[in-house]
Amino acid sequence: MALSSHLKTTPFHLILHSHLLTLSKYIPSPLPSLYTKTKSQTLKKKNKFTKKRGGRRKKMAPHSFFVLLVFFLYSFSSNISAQSPAAAPAPSATNVTAVLEKAGQFTTLIKLLKSTKMDDQINTQLSTSNQGITIFAPTDNAFSSLKAGTLNSISEQQKLQLVQFHILPSFYSAAQFQTVSNPLHTQAGNSPLNVTTSGNLVNITTGVVNATVANTIFTDSQLAVYEVDQVLLPLSIFGPAAPAPAPSKSETKVKGADSPSGSSDRGSTADSSTAMGLEQHGIAEAASVGIIAILAALSL
């Protein structure tokens, strides 16, 4: 009863029931309790395990029961294994620097990835996330075409932002660029870029440079690496300098308030000149009157 109840509660009870019906054809009934009886009792009941065939008594093979039992257990375990769910696929174990090293001509980019620790971050994301990553990889020639001292003129934080600007936090196949919505946000955060296509040609615009996807270096379901012919310079770092701020209204008012003061000074100077001129004119008139008086006296 316990065995029957157990079989009904398992998804394999029909299989077990079929095996038991098969075994019942070869196992004598009732089934002896060989493990609960003493040796002497087993010997006394030994004749019960024999069969008559043509007037002769032929012993049943003593190990036949155990052979059938092993066969039953093996069949049961095989059915369990067949119905077990398949294990989920393991995350990608792709190493981004290994991909670039195998492709060649990406020495400068590999150095930047290692110095900024972005290689470890990318590999960790590939092994723990199903979102994927897309990388635009400038060649060594692309870095060589930059203005001399460009990389040395920026800080370590800006170098990190430069590397992050070449990484999209999602997987994009080459076909997806045909229908992608701009702008695309990079791992640099507030520095988006725009992608346009013309046939199979993919162009990238940053606001500072225009680049072209020249080749697909590597692609699987998690990682896509595309070769680009220019270093993608973000506008936030390499954009034109902001113009000087216009003077505020308060400064304009102060300057306007100073203007009357200047006019007053000029007015006072003019007044002083006028007064001096009048004084000199009065002296000249007095001298003329004196001379006329002297001449009149002499004539008398």
DRENDO-1510 file (C-alpha; in Angstrom, 1 decimal, always signed):
<recs>
REC; n; res; u; v; w
REC; 1; MET; +0.0; +0.0; +0.0 .
REC; 2; ALA; +2.9; +2.4; +0.8 .
REC; 3; LEU; +4.5; +1.7; -2.5 .
REC; 4; SER; +1.2; +2.2; -4.4 .
REC; 5; SER; +0.5; +5.5; -2.5 .
REC; 6; HIS; +4.0; +6.8; -3.3 .
REC; 7; LEU; +3.7; +6.0; -7.0 .
REC; 8; LYS; +0.5; +8.0; -7.3 .
REC; 9; THR; +2.2; +11.1; -5.9 .
REC; 10; THR; +5.1; +11.0; -8.4 .
REC; 11; PRO; +5.0; +11.9; -12.1 .
REC; 12; PHE; +6.6; +8.6; -13.0 .
REC; 13; HIS; +3.9; +6.3; -11.5 .
REC; 14; LEU; +2.7; +5.1; -14.8 .
REC; 15; ILE; +6.2; +4.1; -15.8 .
REC; 16; LEU; +6.8; +2.3; -12.5 .
REC; 17; HIS; +3.5; +0.5; -12.7 .
REC; 18; SER; +4.4; -0.8; -16.2 .
REC; 19; HIS; +7.8; -2.1; -14.9 .
REC; 20; LEU; +6.1; -3.8; -12.0 .
REC; 21; LEU; +3.7; -5.6; -14.2 .
REC; 22; THR; +6.6; -6.8; -16.3 .
REC; 23; LEU; +8.5; -8.0; -13.3 .
REC; 24; SER; +5.4; -9.8; -11.9 .
REC; 25; LYS; +5.6; -12.3; -14.8 .
REC; 26; TYR; +9.0; -13.6; -13.7 .
REC; 27; ILE; +8.9; -13.3; -9.9 .
REC; 28; PRO; +7.0; -16.2; -8.1 .
REC; 29; SER; +4.0; -15.3; -5.9 .
REC; 30; PRO; +3.9; -14.9; -3.0 .
REC; 31; LEU; +7.3; -13.1; -2.8 .
REC; 32; PRO; +9.3; -14.7; +0.0 .
REC; 33; SER; +10.9; -12.6; +2.6 .
REC; 34; LEU; +14.5; -13.8; +2.2 .
REC; 35; TYR; +15.8; -11.0; +4.4 .
REC; 36; THR; +13.6; -11.7; +7.5 .
REC; 37; LYS; +13.9; -15.4; +7.8 .
REC; 38; THR; +16.6; -17.4; +9.3 .
REC; 39; LYS; +19.0; -19.6; +7.3 .
REC; 40; SER; +17.3; -22.8; +8.3 .
REC; 41; GLN; +13.9; -21.5; +7.4 .
REC; 42; THR; +15.2; -20.4; +4.0 .
REC; 43; LEU; +16.6; -23.9; +3.4 .
REC; 44; LYS; +13.3; -25.5; +4.3 .
REC; 45; LYS; +11.4; -23.3; +1.9 .
REC; 46; LYS; +14.0; -23.7; -0.9 .
REC; 47; ASN; +11.8; -26.1; -2.9 .
REC; 48; LYS; +9.2; -23.4; -3.3 .
REC; 49; PHE; +11.5; -21.6; -5.7 .
REC; 50; THR; +11.6; -24.4; -8.2 .
REC; 51; LYS; +9.5; -25.2; -11.2 .
REC; 52; LYS; +8.4; -28.4; -12.8 .
REC; 53; ARG; +9.1; -28.8; -16.5 .
REC; 54; GLY; +8.3; -32.2; -18.2 .
REC; 55; GLY; +8.3; -34.1; -14.9 .
REC; 56; ARG; +11.6; -32.7; -13.8 .
REC; 57; ARG; +12.2; -30.2; -11.0 .
REC; 58; LYS; +14.4; -27.4; -12.4 .
REC; 59; LYS; +15.8; -24.7; -10.0 .
REC; 60; MET; +15.2; -21.1; -10.9 .
REC; 61; ALA; +18.4; -19.1; -11.2 .
REC; 62; PRO; +19.0; -17.6; -7.7 .
REC; 63; HIS; +20.3; -14.3; -9.2 .
REC; 64; SER; +17.4; -13.7; -11.7 .
REC; 65; PHE; +15.5; -11.6; -9.2 .
REC; 66; PHE; +18.4; -9.2; -8.6 .
REC; 67; VAL; +19.1; -8.9; -12.3 .
REC; 68; LEU; +15.5; -7.8; -12.9 .
REC; 69; LEU; +15.7; -5.4; -10.0 .
REC; 70; VAL; +18.9; -3.8; -11.4 .
REC; 71; PHE; +17.2; -3.5; -14.8 .
REC; 72; PHE; +14.2; -1.9; -13.2 .
REC; 73; LEU; +16.3; +0.6; -11.3 .
REC; 74; TYR; +18.3; +1.5; -14.4 .
REC; 75; SER; +15.2; +2.1; -16.4 .
REC; 76; PHE; +13.7; +4.2; -13.7 .
REC; 77; SER; +16.8; +6.4; -13.4 .
REC; 78; SER; +17.0; +6.8; -17.2 .
REC; 79; ASN; +13.5; +8.2; -17.3 .
REC; 80; ILE; +14.3; +10.6; -14.5 .
REC; 81; SER; +17.4; +11.9; -16.4 .
REC; 82; ALA; +15.5; +12.2; -19.6 .
REC; 83; GLN; +12.8; +14.4; -18.0 .
REC; 84; SER; +15.2; +16.7; -16.1 .
REC; 85; PRO; +15.2; +20.3; -17.4 .
REC; 86; ALA; +18.2; +21.3; -19.4 .
REC; 87; ALA; +20.7; +23.6; -17.6 .
REC; 88; ALA; +20.6; +27.3; -18.6 .
REC; 89; PRO; +23.5; +28.4; -20.9 .
REC; 90; ALA; +26.4; +29.8; -19.1 .
REC; 91; PRO; +27.1; +33.6; -19.5 .
REC; 92; SER; +29.7; +34.7; -22.0 .
REC; 93; ALA; +33.3; +34.3; -21.0 .
REC; 94; THR; +34.7; +36.5; -23.8 .
REC; 95; ASN; +37.7; +38.6; -23.0 .
REC; 96; VAL; +37.6; +42.0; -24.8 .
REC; 97; THR; +41.4; +42.6; -24.7 .
REC; 98; ALA; +42.0; +39.1; -26.0 .
REC; 99; VAL; +39.7; +39.9; -29.0 .
REC; 100; LEU; +41.5; +43.1; -29.7 .
REC; 101; GLU; +45.0; +41.5; -29.4 .
REC; 102; LYS; +44.0; +38.7; -31.8 .
REC; 103; ALA; +42.7; +41.3; -34.3 .
REC; 104; GLY; +45.9; +43.4; -34.1 .
REC; 105; GLN; +46.5; +47.1; -34.7 .
REC; 106; PHE; +44.7; +48.1; -31.5 .
REC; 107; THR; +47.7; +48.6; -29.1 .
REC; 108; THR; +46.8; +52.1; -28.0 .
REC; 109; LEU; +43.2; +51.2; -27.3 .
REC; 110; ILE; +44.2; +48.2; -25.3 .
REC; 111; LYS; +46.6; +50.4; -23.2 .
REC; 112; LEU; +43.7; +52.8; -22.5 .
REC; 113; LEU; +41.4; +50.0; -21.5 .
REC; 114; LYS; +43.9; +48.6; -19.1 .
REC; 115; SER; +45.0; +51.9; -17.6 .
REC; 116; THR; +41.4; +53.0; -16.9 .
REC; 117; LYS; +40.3; +49.5; -15.7 .
REC; 118; MET; +37.6; +49.4; -18.3 .
REC; 119; ASP; +38.7; +46.0; -19.6 .
REC; 120; ASP; +37.8; +44.4; -16.2 .
REC; 121; GLN; +34.5; +46.3; -16.1 .
REC; 122; ILE; +33.6; +45.1; -19.6 .
REC; 123; ASN; +34.5; +41.5; -18.9 .
REC; 124; THR; +32.5; +41.5; -15.7 .
REC; 125; GLN; +29.4; +42.9; -17.4 .
REC; 126; LEU; +29.7; +40.3; -20.1 .
REC; 127; SER; +29.9; +37.5; -17.6 .
REC; 128; THR; +27.0; +38.7; -15.3 .
REC; 129; SER; +24.6; +40.4; -17.7 .
REC; 130; ASN; +22.6; +39.4; -20.8 .
REC; 131; GLN; +22.3; +43.0; -22.0 .
REC; 132; GLY; +25.5; +42.8; -24.0 .
REC; 133; ILE; +28.0; +45.5; -25.0 .
REC; 134; THR; +29.0; +47.3; -28.3 .
REC; 135; ILE; +32.5; +48.7; -28.7 .
REC; 136; PHE; +33.8; +51.1; -31.4 .
REC; 137; ALA; +37.5; +50.4; -31.7 .
REC; 138; PRO; +39.8; +53.0; -33.2 .
REC; 139; THR; +42.9; +51.6; -34.8 .
REC; 140; ASP; +46.5; +52.7; -33.9 .
REC; 141; ASN; +46.5; +54.7; -37.1 .
REC; 142; ALA; +43.4; +56.6; -35.9 .
REC; 143; PHE; +45.1; +57.5; -32.7 .
REC; 144; SER; +48.2; +58.6; -34.7 .
REC; 145; SER; +46.2; +61.0; -36.7 .
REC; 146; LEU; +45.2; +63.0; -33.6 .
REC; 147; LYS; +46.9; +66.3; -33.0 .
REC; 148; ALA; +50.2; +65.8; -31.2 .
REC; 149; GLY; +49.9; +65.7; -27.5 .
REC; 150; THR; +46.1; +65.2; -27.5 .
REC; 151; LEU; +46.0; +62.3; -25.1 .
REC; 152; ASN; +48.7; +63.9; -22.8 .
REC; 153; SER; +46.7; +67.1; -22.6 .
REC; 154; ILE; +43.7; +65.6; -20.9 .
REC; 155; SER; +43.3; +64.3; -17.3 .
REC; 156; GLU; +43.0; +60.7; -16.2 .
REC; 157; GLN; +39.3; +61.2; -15.6 .
REC; 158; GLN; +38.9; +62.6; -19.1 .
REC; 159; LYS; +40.8; +59.6; -20.5 .
REC; 160; LEU; +38.2; +57.4; -18.8 .
REC; 161; GLN; +35.4; +59.4; -20.3 .
REC; 162; LEU; +37.1; +59.1; -23.7 .
REC; 163; VAL; +37.2; +55.3; -23.5 .
REC; 164; GLN; +33.6; +55.1; -22.2 .
REC; 165; PHE; +32.5; +57.2; -25.1 .
REC; 166; HIS; +33.5; +54.3; -27.4 .
REC; 167; ILE; +31.2; +51.8; -25.5 .
REC; 168; LEU; +27.5; +51.3; -25.8 .
REC; 169; PRO; +25.9; +49.5; -22.8 .
REC; 170; SER; +23.8; +47.2; -25.1 .
REC; 171; PHE; +24.5; +44.8; -27.9 .
REC; 172; TYR; +23.9; +46.2; -31.4 .
REC; 173; SER; +24.3; +44.0; -34.5 .
REC; 174; ALA; +25.3; +45.6; -37.8 .
REC; 175; ALA; +21.7; +45.3; -39.1 .
REC; 176; GLN; +20.3; +47.2; -36.0 .
REC; 177; PHE; +22.2; +50.3; -36.9 .
REC; 178; GLN; +19.8; +50.7; -39.9 .
REC; 179; THR; +16.8; +51.3; -37.6 .
REC; 180; VAL; +18.4; +52.6; -34.4 .
REC; 181; SER; +17.1; +55.8; -32.8 .
REC; 182; ASN; +19.4; +58.7; -32.3 .
REC; 183; PRO; +21.1; +59.9; -30.1 .
REC; 184; LEU; +22.8; +56.7; -28.8 .
REC; 185; HIS; +23.8; +57.0; -25.2 .
REC; 186; THR; +27.3; +55.8; -24.3 .
REC; 187; GLN; +28.8; +54.7; -21.0 .
REC; 188; ALA; +30.3; +58.2; -20.8 .
REC; 189; GLY; +26.8; +59.3; -19.6 .
REC; 190; ASN; +26.1; +62.9; -20.9 .
REC; 191; SER; +28.0; +62.5; -24.1 .
REC; 192; PRO; +25.7; +61.0; -26.8 .
REC; 193; LEU; +26.6; +60.2; -30.4 .
REC; 194; ASN; +24.6; +59.9; -33.6 .
REC; 195; VAL; +24.7; +57.0; -36.1 .
REC; 196; THR; +23.5; +57.3; -39.7 .
REC; 197; THR; +23.6; +54.7; -42.5 .
REC; 198; SER; +23.9; +54.7; -46.2 .
REC; 199; GLY; +23.4; +51.2; -47.6 .
REC; 200; ASN; +25.8; +49.1; -45.7 .
REC; 201; LEU; +28.0; +52.1; -44.7 .
REC; 202; VAL; +27.6; +53.2; -41.0 .
REC; 203; ASN; +28.7; +56.7; -40.1 .
REC; 204; ILE; +29.2; +58.1; -36.5 .
REC; 205; THR; +29.0; +61.8; -35.6 .
REC; 206; THR; +30.1; +63.1; -32.3 .
REC; 207; GLY; +29.8; +66.9; -32.9 .
REC; 208; VAL; +33.6; +67.1; -33.2 .
REC; 209; VAL; +34.6; +64.3; -35.7 .
REC; 210; ASN; +32.8; +62.2; -38.3 .
REC; 211; ALA; +33.9; +58.5; -38.3 .
REC; 212; THR; +33.1; +55.4; -40.4 .
REC; 213; VAL; +32.7; +51.8; -39.3 .
REC; 214; ALA; +35.3; +50.1; -41.4 .
REC; 215; ASN; +35.0; +46.5; -40.3 .
REC; 216; THR; +33.4; +44.0; -37.9 .
REC; 217; ILE; +36.1; +42.7; -35.6 .
REC; 218; PHE; +34.1; +40.4; -33.5 .
REC; 219; THR; +30.4; +39.6; -32.8 .
REC; 220; ASP; +28.4; +37.0; -30.9 .
REC; 221; SER; +25.2; +37.2; -28.9 .
REC; 222; GLN; +26.8; +39.3; -26.2 .
REC; 223; LEU; +29.7; +41.4; -27.6 .
REC; 224; ALA; +30.1; +43.3; -30.8 .
REC; 225; VAL; +33.4; +45.1; -31.7 .
REC; 226; TYR; +33.5; +47.4; -34.7 .
REC; 227; GLU; +36.6; +49.0; -36.2 .
REC; 228; VAL; +36.3; +52.8; -36.7 .
REC; 229; ASP; +38.7; +55.0; -38.8 .
REC; 230; GLN; +38.7; +57.9; -36.3 .
REC; 231; VAL; +39.0; +58.3; -32.6 .
REC; 232; LEU; +35.5; +59.4; -31.3 .
REC; 233; LEU; +36.1; +62.7; -29.6 .
REC; 234; PRO; +33.3; +63.7; -27.3 .
REC; 235; LEU; +32.0; +67.3; -27.5 .
REC; 236; SER; +32.2; +67.6; -23.7 .
REC; 237; ILE; +36.0; +67.3; -23.7 .
REC; 238; PHE; +37.1; +68.4; -27.2 .
REC; 239; GLY; +34.4; +70.9; -28.1 .
REC; 240; PRO; +35.1; +74.6; -28.8 .
REC; 241; ALA; +35.8; +76.7; -25.7 .
REC; 242; ALA; +32.8; +78.6; -24.3 .
REC; 243; PRO; +32.7; +82.3; -25.1 .
REC; 244; ALA; +33.3; +84.8; -22.4 .
REC; 245; PRO; +30.2; +85.7; -20.4 .
REC; 246; ALA; +28.5; +89.0; -21.3 .
REC; 247; PRO; +28.6; +91.8; -18.7 .
REC; 248; SER; +25.7; +91.7; -16.3 .
REC; 249; LYS; +23.1; +94.4; -16.1 .
REC; 250; SER; +24.3; +95.6; -12.8 .
REC; 251; GLU; +27.7; +96.4; -14.2 .
REC; 252; THR; +26.1; +98.3; -17.1 .
REC; 253; LYS; +24.1; +100.4; -14.6 .
REC; 254; VAL; +27.3; +101.3; -12.6 .
REC; 255; LYS; +29.0; +102.4; -15.7 .
REC; 256; GLY; +26.0; +104.5; -16.7 .
REC; 257; ALA; +26.0; +106.1; -13.3 .
REC; 258; ASP; +29.6; +107.2; -13.7 .
REC; 259; SER; +28.9; +109.1; -16.9 .
REC; 260; PRO; +27.2; +112.2; -15.3 .
REC; 261; SER; +30.1; +112.5; -13.0 .
REC; 262; GLY; +32.5; +112.8; -15.9 .
REC; 263; SER; +30.2; +115.3; -17.5 .
REC; 264; SER; +30.2; +117.4; -14.3 .
REC; 265; ASP; +33.9; +117.4; -14.3 .
REC; 266; ARG; +34.1; +118.6; -17.8 .
REC; 267; GLY; +31.5; +121.2; -17.1 .
REC; 268; SER; +33.4; +122.5; -14.1 .
REC; 269; THR; +36.6; +122.7; -16.2 .
REC; 270; ALA; +34.8; +124.7; -18.8 .
REC; 271; ASP; +33.4; +127.1; -16.2 .
REC; 272; SER; +36.9; +127.7; -14.8 .
REC; 273; SER; +38.2; +128.5; -18.3 .
REC; 274; THR; +35.4; +130.9; -18.9 .
REC; 275; ALA; +35.9; +132.7; -15.6 .
REC; 276; MET; +39.6; +133.1; -16.3 .
REC; 277; GLY; +38.9; +134.5; -19.7 .
REC; 278; LEU; +36.5; +137.1; -18.3 .
REC; 279; GLU; +39.1; +138.1; -15.7 .
REC; 280; GLN; +41.7; +138.7; -18.4 .
REC; 281; HIS; +39.2; +140.7; -20.4 .
REC; 282; GLY; +38.5; +143.0; -17.5 .
REC; 283; ILE; +42.2; +143.7; -16.9 .
REC; 284; ALA; +42.6; +144.6; -20.6 .
REC; 285; GLU; +39.7; +147.0; -20.5 .
REC; 286; ALA; +41.0; +148.7; -17.3 .
REC; 287; ALA; +44.5; +149.1; -18.9 .
REC; 288; SER; +42.9; +150.7; -22.0 .
REC; 289; VAL; +40.9; +153.2; -19.9 .
REC; 290; GLY; +44.1; +154.2; -18.0 .
REC; 291; ILE; +46.1; +154.8; -21.2 .
REC; 292; ILE; +43.3; +157.0; -22.6 .
REC; 293; ALA; +43.3; +159.0; -19.4 .
REC; 294; ILE; +47.0; +159.6; -19.5 .
REC; 295; LEU; +46.9; +160.8; -23.1 .
REC; 296; ALA; +44.1; +163.2; -22.4 .
REC; 297; ALA; +46.1; +164.8; -19.5 .
REC; 298; LEU; +49.1; +165.3; -21.7 .
REC; 299; SER; +47.1; +167.1; -24.3 .
REC; 300; LEU; +46.0; +169.7; -21.8 .
</recs>
